[in-house]
Amino acid sequence: MPVFLKKIELFGFKSFADRTKVEFVSTITGIVGPNGSGKSNIIDAIRWCLGENSPKTLRSSGFEDILFSGSQYRQPLSVAEVSLLFDNSTRILPIPLDEVEITKRYYRSGETKTLLNRN
């Protein structure tokens, strides 16, 4: 039985300057939207949060490129954060909880933190 992705929350990751939540209520068949809407950045965020360590695979020259770099009206951010919330009611993940949240943070200083259920 597959693990069900319930929610993605992004902040400061690439084009997502504001805290953004994408909730999934059933099986995902695709992410659609116009050019420039962030579809590829959502996929990059999922891959990075699950452990991708190659900036090239994330379409970046280095990890500093995953930080929101600012715009004409907004300052650059010093942290990128991605959280994935999974339904684990079938216990496919060896954790005795119905929901499991993985969070990954990258700071402009180069420090990275990975959290499991906010710890």
C-alpha positions in Angstrom: 0.0 0.0 0.0 1.5 3.4 -1.0 2.2 6.2 1.4 -0.3 9.0 0.8 1.1 12.6 0.5 -1.4 14.8 2.3 0.2 18.2 2.2 3.3 20.2 1.0 4.2 23.4 2.8 6.9 25.6 1.3 8.5 28.8 2.5 11.4 30.6 0.9 12.0 27.7 -1.5 12.9 29.0 -5.0 9.8 31.0 -6.2 7.8 30.5 -3.0 8.5 33.7 -1.0 5.3 33.4 1.0 4.3 30.4 3.1 2.4 28.2 0.6 0.4 25.1 1.4 -0.8 22.6 -1.2 -3.2 20.0 0.2 -4.0 16.8 -1.6 -7.3 15.1 -0.8 -7.0 12.1 -3.1 -4.4 10.4 -5.4 -2.3 12.9 -7.4 -2.4 12.4 -11.1 -0.6 15.6 -12.1 0.3 19.1 -11.2 -0.8 21.5 -13.8 -0.6 25.3 -14.3 0.7 27.9 -16.7 4.4 28.5 -17.4 6.1 30.2 -14.5 3.6 29.1 -11.9 6.0 26.9 -9.9 5.1 23.4 -11.0 8.7 22.3 -11.4 9.7 24.0 -8.1 7.1 21.9 -6.3 8.6 18.7 -7.7 12.1 20.0 -6.8 10.9 20.7 -3.2 9.6 17.2 -2.8 12.8 15.7 -4.1 15.0 17.9 -1.9 12.9 17.2 1.3 13.1 13.5 0.7 16.9 13.7 0.5 18.1 14.8 -3.0 21.7 16.1 -2.4 22.6 17.2 -6.0 21.9 20.8 -6.7 22.1 20.0 -10.4 19.2 17.5 -10.1 17.2 20.4 -8.4 18.0 22.6 -11.4 20.4 24.7 -9.4 24.1 25.5 -9.6 24.4 25.3 -5.8 22.1 25.0 -2.7 22.1 28.8 -2.2 20.0 28.8 -5.4 17.1 27.1 -3.6 16.6 30.2 -1.4 14.1 32.9 -2.6 16.6 35.4 -4.1 14.3 38.5 -3.9 12.5 40.6 -6.5 11.9 44.2 -7.3 9.5 44.4 -4.3 10.8 41.8 -1.9 14.0 41.2 0.0 15.9 37.8 -0.4 15.1 35.3 2.3 17.7 33.6 4.5 16.0 30.3 4.9 14.2 27.8 2.7 11.8 25.3 4.3 9.8 22.4 2.9 7.5 20.2 4.9 5.8 17.0 3.6 2.9 15.5 5.6 2.2 11.8 4.9 -0.8 9.7 5.9 0.8 6.7 7.7 -2.4 5.1 9.0 -1.3 1.8 7.2 2.0 1.9 9.1 4.0 1.5 5.9 6.6 3.8 7.6 7.9 2.2 10.8 6.6 5.0 13.0 3.6 4.4 15.3 1.8 7.6 14.2 -1.1 8.1 11.8 0.7 11.2 10.3 4.4 11.7 9.6 5.8 15.1 8.7 9.3 15.5 7.2 10.7 19.0 7.2 13.9 20.2 5.7 15.5 23.7 6.1 18.4 25.3 4.4 19.9 28.5 5.8 21.9 31.0 3.8 24.9 30.2 6.1 24.9 26.7 4.5 23.5 24.9 7.5 20.8 22.3 6.8 18.3 20.8 9.3 16.0 17.9 8.8 13.1 17.4 11.2 10.7 14.5 11.8 7.4 15.6 13.3 9.0 19.0 14.2 11.8 17.4 16.3 
